[in-house]
Amino acid sequence: MKTLLFLFLLALSFGNSIAQNLKSCGYDELTQKIWTANPAIKEAQLNKIKQSAFAAKPSAVPAYTIPVVFHILHLGGSENISDAQILDAMYILNRDFRKQNADTISILPPFQAADVNFEFRLATKDTNGNCTTGIIRHYTPLAHWDILPQYYIYTWDPSKYLNIYIVKDIPTFNSTGAYAYAPGSTGPAEDAIVAIHGGVGSIGTGTQQHSRGLTHEVGHWFGVPHIWGNGNPGIACGDDGIGDTPVTKGFYTCPSTTVAICNAGVAENHQNYEDYSGCGMMFTAGQAAVMAAAINSTLAGRSNLWTNANLIATGVINPSSPCQLIAEAGSNNNSYTVCTGQAITFNDYSYNGTVTAWSWSASGGASVTNPNASSANIIFPSAGVKTVSLQVSNSNSSAVITKTVLVINTAAITSGNSESFEVIGLPVGFNVINSGGAPWAQSIVAAASGTKSYFVDGSQEPASDINILETTSYDFLNNPGASFSFKYAYARYNSSNTDVFKIQASDCGGEWTDIYQPNNISLASGSGGTSTTPFFPTSSQFKTYVISNHPAFSPFLNTASVKLRFYFKADSVAGHGNNFFLDDLNFDTPNGVKENDLSRSIFLKLYPNPSNGITTLDFVLSDKAIINYKITDVTGRIIEKQDLNLDAGHHNLNINQTKTPESGIYLVNLNINGAKISRKLIIE
């Protein structure tokens, strides 16, 4: 039988013994947070369920048609699922909501499946009335999803479209594979379904076992809770407020016969799509009534979705075709910084139609291999800001996209610098390289300092899976005596675990040298020790290591562009170990002040940035100081400089007053009594 919701590979990785502690759907946790913060929303939602749960739904009512748009967030990997997989998911969604699934013959008495009478169609017009396939692709680090509001930047008006985000993973949300909000629980941007790619459809990266994840989440989006209500499934009996779904604890496995646990003689509906049993195949009439009430309610604009005017506006009626191509491209490792003489491989990720022809080009004497293929290798011989352009075409249209590449021959970081991963996404110049499983990702639940760190969810790593976090370049040559340190925390899963962690170094990303590789016993000692439960360290469990003191690092002390790699390889036999955390990467230069510390102490701001003219350096001095600033291009050529003797207080310096630089990336270097700080300035 097919599952209702992906208990997901995440649950399997921890084993059956603790499967009940894992959640594959984040609906309960998010709902509880919203109810705690807004009791009025809780009361309104529960009353809505009670009022609508027993409402009779006339069988003569025509199907409600709902426009759908998929936003696929990817980094060029398997998460960039095919149109065919999306179409398969749409077929399953329509089949389940219209009670056309053949497995209804297996429903145990006394339950009967209901035809919800909802049908789903891909939109063919976007919010501006332009032609769309309803499948939008975004090459973005947001593929490593977080539940933060600022991640929902692609949502279309949810009163007109059902928005479904497809992502690579959700590493910060308690092993969740998908989630949705009930109507009216959140603002318009967050009023969307989010699902990991493996829980969508039954082909491609999807499976039959996990193919009904969207059926479950769409039920939530139309106001249907889990059948145990809001709580912890499998722990205590609970009620969803719907009369024909009896009180239940919920199930993680599928009983072969009728089961009555909470109330003697009262069968529980473990075959419901809103359970975790793995054999969901039905909604009840009461659940269908709740969804009917939701789609007829003005709450969150649900009642507008199926109106004739909206079906015309979204192209469900009188669909648009064919569409104009939308060009998109990205590098193999999501990096656009490279050293002179090195190459970047670019790939075509265009969408909104089938590409039949490609044409790659690059500026600044860059050499393009295979310029008329979907993938091109481009070598950059000289430093500076370069552009790479891709033109895609078919018989109907053509489109162009241009990417900017920074080619450096010196280190990106030339003075004291600290990176504690507090900003969303990878720091500038950093890359993640992943062979599968769960890659390096930002954590919001553990940190050595601040509130964030970077981590590998080792519990999700199959045997021998490799994950690499690669830094930007650091200038040791021109900073004699500089040091590089970092903090880490780790727990070993068990005494036989053989996870591997090591530090590698390279001159500007060329050949990599192993510098430091402790065994995982010493790695975990003084940190998380041994633990079979997921490890989330306190700040005191982070250990500090100074990599620049290691003898194997000595050749790099005379190098101007040192890159470092934090390499994690899962246990070679069983995999699925425990978590590794990284924080506070410090590049300390002699007699200097750490850049982040200086930035905080003077409240430094650079605005506007990007800029097309004069830019303001805004800072506060606690004492009188000698300061100088200079603007340089990436080759080190000075564009503008000034020396000043300033009193204590708030200062605004207008820089780039000559408006000399052409469009590109520049460095603003500020020196305050010998302490240095640098900021990138983008001139448009």
N, C-alpha and C positions, 0 to 999 in steps of 0.2 A: 504494500500500500504506500501511497505517497504521503509525505509529511505535511503538516499545516505550516510549519515555521521552522526555519533552520535553527535547530538546537546547535547546529553549526559545528564546524570543525573545532571551534574553540572549546566546546563542551567535551568533545571526544578526546582532546589533547590532555585533559586533566584526569580522564578515566571515570568509570561509572561511580566510583566511591564518593566523589564529590560533585557529581554532575548536577545534583539538586541545588548546589550553591551558585550555579552559573545561570546567567540570564541571556537568552538569545534575543530578547525584545526589551527595549528600554522604556516602554510605555509606563510601567508601574512607577519606576523611580522618578521619572520626570513629572508624572502626575502628582505624586506625593509632594515633590518640591513646590509645584505650583499651588497645590491646595494649602500647604503650610504657609506660603507667602500670601495667598489670596483666598481666605475661607469663603468669600462670597462666590468665587468660581466653583468651589467644591459643592456648595449647596445648590447652585444653579444646575450644574451638570448632573448631580444625583437626582434632583427633581425632574430634570428633563427625561432621564432614563425611566423613572417611575411612571411619568405621565404617558410616555410613548410605548412602553414595553408591551402593553396589552391592547394597543390600538389595532383594530382590524384593518388590514390592507386590502383594498378592493382588487380582485384579480384582473379586472378590466383595465386597470391603470396601465398605460403604455410604458415601456421601458424608459427609465431615465438615462439619457446619454450624457457622458461626462468626458470633456476634452482632457487629454493627458499630454504632458511633456516630460521627457526624460533628460536629465542633465548628467552626462557621464563625465566624471572628474577622474583624470588619469595622468600617468607619467609614462605612457607608452608601453606599459606592460599588459598582462592578461586582463587587468581591470578595464581596459579599453574594449569592452565587449562588442560583439558584432550587432549589426541591425537585426540579423536573423534571431539572435538570442532575445533581443527586446521584443520582436514580434511574437516569439514563442511565449514570452512572459505575458504579453497582452492576451494571447489566446487562452492561457490558463486562467487568467484573471476573469475574463468574460465567461468562460466555461463554468467556473466555480460560482460566480454571482448569479448565473442563470440556471443553476442546478442541472447542468448538462453533463456533469462528471459521472462516468459509468459506475464508480464505486459507491454510489448512493444505495445500491442493492445490498451492500454489506452493513448498512446502518442497523444497529441493534435496537430492539424495542425498549422503551416505548417512544423512541424519538423518530421524528420525520424531518427531512430537509425542506427548507423553504427556498423558493425562487425569490431572490432579493429584488429582481427586476431592474438591476443596474447594468448598463453596457458602457464600455470604455472605448474611446477612439483617439488615436494619435491626432493632435492638432496639426493643421496644415497652414495655419497663419500664426505668426508670432504677435507680440503685443503691439507692434507697429503696423500690422497688416501685411508684413512681408511673408513670402513663401517659406515654409519650413517643413522638414520631414517629421517634426516632433521629437527628434533625437538630436540633442545638442551636445557637442563634445568640447571639453575644456582641458587643455594641457596645463596642469596646475599642481603645485605642492599641496593644495587643499584636498587632493586625493587621499592623503592621510588625514582623515576627517576628525574634527572635534565638535562638541555640541555647542560651542560658543556662538553667539548671535552673528558675529562678524564673518562666520564661514558661509552664511546663506546669501552670498552676493549675487547668485544667478537666478533666484526665485522670480518667476513670473506671477502676475496678479492671481492669488489663490481663489478669488471669487470667480475667475474665468477658466482656470486650469488646475488640474490635479498635478502638482509638481512632484517628481520622484527623482531624488539624487542617487546616483550609483557611484560608489566610492571604492577605493582599494581596501581600506581598513578603517576601523574606529579605535585606535590603540589606547585612548585615554578614558574609555567609557565602560569599564567593568565587563569586558568580554561580550559586549553587545554586538549583535550582527545586524540589527535593524531597529528602527523606532519611528513613531509618529505621535503627534499631539492630537488630543480630542478637539473638536470645534470650539473656538473661543478661548483656548488655553494660552495662546501666545499671539505675538504680533504677526502681521502678514508675511514677513520675510521667512520666519521659522515655520510657517504653516505648510509643511511639506513632509514627505516621507523620505527617510534616508535608509539605504540598504547597501550592504557589501555585495559586490558583484557576484559572488558565488551563490547567493541566495535568490537569484533572479532567473526565472526560466528553467528549463530542463535540459538545455543543450549548451554547447560552449563551456564556460566555466561553471554553469549551473548543473544541477543534477535532479533526477526525479525525486530523490529523497528530500531535497530542500526547495522544491519548485513552488511551494505554496506560501512562501514568505510574504509576498505582496498581498495575497488574499487576506492574510492575518492583519497586515499593517493598514490596508485600505479599510478594513472593518473598524480599526481604531480611529482612522481619520474621519469616519462617519459616526463616531460617538459610541461604539461598542467596546466595553472593557473586556479584560480577561474574565473567563467564566468564574474564577474564584474571587472576583472583585479586585481591589487594589491591595496588594500585600505580597507575601512571599509564597510562591507556589510550592506545594508539597509539605508545607510546615503546619498550617492551620486551616481549618475549614472556613470558607468565605463565600459571600454572595455577591453577584454582580447586579442585583436589583431587577433582573429580568425573570419573569415567572416561569418560563419553560426551560430554563437552564438551572437545574437544582444546585443547592449548596454543595461545594466540593473543595478539596484541597488542591485539585489540579493534578495532572499526571505528567511524568517524564517518559514513561513507556506506555505501550498500548496493550491494555488487557484484551484477551481474546473473547471474553464474555462480559455480560453486564456486571458492573461492580457498584456496591453501595457501601461507602465507608463512613460518610458523615452522618447520614440518617438511615437507620435500618430499614430495608425494604424500598428505599428511594434510589433508583438507579441514577448514576452520574454520567454526564454527557462528555465522556473522554474523547469522542470522535468529532468534537466541535473544533472549528478552525481557530477559536480563541483559547485553546488549551495548548500545552506543550507535549502532548502524548506521542506525536509522530504519526498519527493516523487520522488527522483532521479531514473531514469530507463533507461538512455541513454547517450551515447557519440555521438557527431555529426561526420560527415565525415571529417570536418576540424580538429577536435580534434584528430581523428584517424590518420590523416596525420601528425600532429605534433608528435605523439608518434612513427609513422613509421620512421620519420626523426631522432628522438632521438635514436631509436634502431639500426639505420644504421649509426650512427655517432660514431667516435672514442672518442668523448667527454665523459670523465669519464668511458671510456671502455665499453659503452653500446653495441657497435657493436660486442664485443667478446662474449656476453652472449649466443647467440643463435647459435654460430658456432658449427659445428659437433665435432671439437676437444674438445670444452668446455663441450658439452653435454656428451661426453665420460668421460672426466676428472671428472665431477661432478656426474656421475652415472645415469644421466637421460637416457642415452643409455647404455645398458648392466648393469642394476642396481645390486648393491651388496646386498646380503641377505644370511643368517641372520646375524645380527650384534653382536659383543661382548658387553656385558653389561658394562655400566660405573657406578660405585658406587658413591653415594652421600648421605649424611646424614646431619641432622641439629637438633638443640635443639628446644624445643617448643617456646622459647622466644628469640632465636638468641643470647643467652648468653652461654659462656663457662667458667664463673667464678662462683664459688659456695663456701659456707662456709662448714666447716667440719660437717658431720652428715646429710647434706641436699642432695637433689636429683635433677637430671636433667632428663627430658624426651626427649629421642632422637627418631627421626622419619626417616624412609627410604625415600629418594627422588631420588633413582637411576633411570636411563633411558637408552635409546638405545635398549630396549627389555623388555620383561615381566619377572619380578622377580617371581620365584616360591618357593624360600627357603631363609631364613635369619639366620644369626648367629652373635649375639652380644657378645662382650667380653670387659673387662676393666681391667686396671692394678691397682696395689696398694691396693688390697683387696676390691675393690669396688664391691658392690652387684648388680647383674643384674636380674631384674624381666622380665619374658617373653623373654628370650634370642633368641627364635626362631620365634618371631613375627615381623611384620613390624615396630612396635613401642616398645621401651624398656624403663623402668624406672630404673635409675642407682643411687644408694646411695653411697656417697663418705665419708668414715669414718675418713680419716686422711688427713692432709694438704700436699701440694706438687703439683707437676705437674703430672697429670695422663693422660692416653690415653684411648680412647674408639674406638674400631674397629668394623666395620660391614663388613661381607662377604655376598654378595648376589650371587645367582646362578640360572640358569635354565638349560635345557637340552643341551644348546649350549655352555654356557660359565659361568665363575664366575669372580667376581671382589671384591676388598677390598678397603675400605677407612678408614683412621684413623684420629680422631679428638683429639686435645689436650685440656685438662680441667685444669684450675687453681683452686685448692682447698685451701682456706685460712682460718686461724683461727685468723687472726688479720686484721685490716683495710687495704684496698688497698691504701688509702691516709693517710699518717702518719704525714704530715706537711702542711704548708700553700699551698693552691692550688686555682687556678681560672680557671673556664671553661666558655669560651665565644663562643663555637660551631663554631670556624673558620675553623676546619679541616673537610673535606668531611666525611660524615657518622657519626654514633654514637660515642661518646667518649668511650674509653676503660672502660668496666665494666657497661656501661649504657644499659638499655633495654627499648623497646617500647612494650606495651601491648595494643591491639586494639580489640574492639568487633565488628568492622565494620565501614563503612564510611571512613573518611579521618583521618589517624593516625598522631601522632606527627611526624614532618618532619622538615628538615633544610630549613630555609628561606634565600634567598639571596637579599631580597628587603627591609628588616627592621632589625635594630639592635640597642641595647642600646650603644654598643661600637663595633668597628671593622665593618665588613660588613655582618655578618651572625647572626642568632639566631635560636631558635627552636619554632615551632608554631603548633597550631591545626587550620585547616581551618574549623571553626565552621559552615560556610555556607553549608558545605557538610555533616554535621553530622545529621543523622536521629534522631528522638525523642529518648531520653534516651541512646544514644550511649555513650560508655565510652572509653576514651583514657588515658593511663597512661605512663608517662615518669619516669623510675626508675633509680636512680643514683647508682654509685659504693658505696663502704663503706668508712666511714670516722672515724678516731680514735679520739674520744673525751676524752676517759679515760686517755690517756697519753699526752693530751694537755689541761690541766686545764685552763679554761678561754677562750677556743676556741669559735668562733662564726661562724654561717652559715647564709649567706644572699643571696638574689637573686633579680633580677629585672623582672618586668612583665608589659605588656600592654594589654589592652582589651577594646573592644567596645561592648556595649549591643545593640542587634538588635532593640528592641522596649521596651516599658514600661511593657509589659506582659511577657517578656522573663525570663526564670528560669534556665539558664545555671548554673552549679555548678562547682566551683573550690575549691580544698582543698589540703592541704599538709598532707601526712602521713609519719610516721617514723616506723622503724623496727630494731630489733637487727639481723643484717645479713640476712634479708629477710624472717624472720619467721612471726609471727603474726603482722599485721599492725595496728597502732594506729593513729586515726585522731588527728592532732595537731592544724590546723588552717583552718577555713572555713568561709571566708567573704561572705556576700550576694553579688549578682552580681551588685547591685546598688553601693555599696561602692567599689567594684572591678573596676568598670568602671569610678568612680568619680576621677577626676584628671588625667585621662588617655584618653580613646577614647570617653567617654560619651555614648550617644545613637546615633546609625547610622544604616540605612538600606543599606548603600553602603559598599562594602568590606573595612575593616579597615586595613590599613598598617601604623603603627605608625612612628613618628619621634623619634629620640633619647630622646627628652625632654618629651615624653609621657610615657616613662617607669618609673614605681614606684619601690621603693626599700622596701623590707621587710626582717627583721632579724628573722628567724624562731627559732633560738636558744634562743631568749629572751622570747618566749611564755611559760607560766607556764606549759602547757601540755608536753613540750619538756624536762622538768627537769630530768625525769628518764633516758633519753638517754645521759645526760652529763657525766655519769659514764660508758659508753659503748664504747668498742674498735672497734666496727664494725657496725656503724649506717648507714643504707640505708634510702634514702628519696624517696618519690613518689610525683610527680606533677600530680594530678588527675583532669581530665576535663570531665564532663558529660553534654551532650547536653540537651536543653530544653525538658522536659518530655512530652509536648503536641505536639508542632509543630516541634521542632528541627530547623535545618537550621538557626542558628543565625549568629554570627559574629566571627571574628578571635581572638585568644588568643596567645600572644607571651611571650617567656621566654628567658632571657639572663643573663649573668654575675653571675654565681653561684660561690660564694666566701667562701672558708673555711679558715678563718683567725685564725692563732695561735699566742699566745702572743709573743711579741718581735721578731716576725719573718717577713720575707719578702715574699710576695706572690710569689708562684713558677713561674708563668708565667712572672711576672715583673722581677724577678731575671734572668730567662732564657733569656729574651730580653736584659737585661742590660749587661750580660757577653757574649752574642752571643754564647750560649752553643750549641755544636754539639757532638753527640755520633755516631761514625762510625768505621767500617761497622756494621750495625745492621739490620738483624741478622748477626752473626759472628761465625766462626768456630775456632777462635784463638784470637790473640791479638786485642784489640779494643782501639780506641783513644778517649780520652776526650779532646775536643778542646774548649778553652774559652779565653776570654780577661779580664784582671784585670785592672781597672782604677787606683788602688792604691795597694801598698804592702799589702799582706793579709796572714793570717794563714789559710790554707785549709787542709781538710782531706777528703778522700773518702773511701768507703768500698763497697764491693760487697756482697750481701746477697742472700740466696735463699728465697723462699716464706714463710718459717717457721721462718726466722730471723737469721738463722745460717750464721756466717760471713765466706766468702770464701776467701776474700783478703781485706787488708786495708793498708792505708799509710797516714802519717802526713807530711805536707810540709809547708815551709815558703817561699812564692813566691813574687818576685818583680812585679811591674806593667808591663803590656805588654801581648803579645800573648803567650799562653802556649798550648803544646800538651803533654798530659800524656798518656803513653801506659799502659793500665790496662789489667787484665787477662793474665799477662805474664807467669804464671805457667800453663795456659790452664787446670786448675783443674776441672772446672765444667763439669758435663755431660750435654747432650742436655736437654734444658728446658728453663724456664723463670726465670730471676734473676732481682734484683733491684740494681742499682748503685746509692748510696747516696752520694751527694757532699755537704760539709759544708764549707762555705766561711765566716769567721769571725762571725760564729754563725747562719748565714742564710742558710737554708737547701733547697735542691732541689733533686728530685729523678727522675730517668729514668728507664724504663724497658729495659732489655738487653736479647735478645733471642740468646741462644747458640744452633747451629745446630749440 
